[in-house]
């Protein structure tokens, strides 16, 4: 994902008249791209074709949110049934509301499908060994192994925003903390750049992932 320009500044330092329009278009573009990735993830889920693993090893993280996503889907279906009863005498309005309910349900399924088909990836082959940390279709951070100073199993349930840190909680918790020796550039959901020196994220089997990362770090640290 590339960073989108949020403002267009004139030589005098003032924002040009098209700034708000350009920012709005950029936001719409990122939202549409995100929803397309969610819908495409449903097809990948059905076909059992995970995304972006290549030569690496995949580590899942979405198991803990399955019940929550099922709950969201159930509420969406229940709402659709209630609206069908309330709008039974207004068929035109009901068709519009029903279409929106179906699309909402698809996005909920897409969120879970993206979490399943876009796992964390550890690739320790070659000179560009990396750890790819993801969450559904809206976070994808590629961390070079050479930039990792420490990794530990750490259960954290309270996350406060802080510069240089990214918290990717699943079910309100993170289970792995990664500290970096040099900043890694990350682009937010709307394309704004952010330099990270610490990443806290969740994995279904954190002990196994931490062990694999430490094993992969040994030859990198020896070279350093």
Secondary structure, 3 states (H helix, E strand, C coil): CCCCCCCCECCCCCECCCHHHHHHHHHHHHHHHHHHHHHHHHHHHHHCCCCCCCCCEEECCCHHHHHHHHHHHHHHHHHHHHHHHHCCCCHHHHHHHHHHHHHHHHHHHHHHHHHHHCCEEEECCCCCCEEEEEECCCEEEEEEHHHEEEEEEEEECCCCCCCCEEEECECCEEEEEEEEEEEEEEECCCCCEEEEEEEEECCCCHHHHHHHHHHHHHHHHHHC
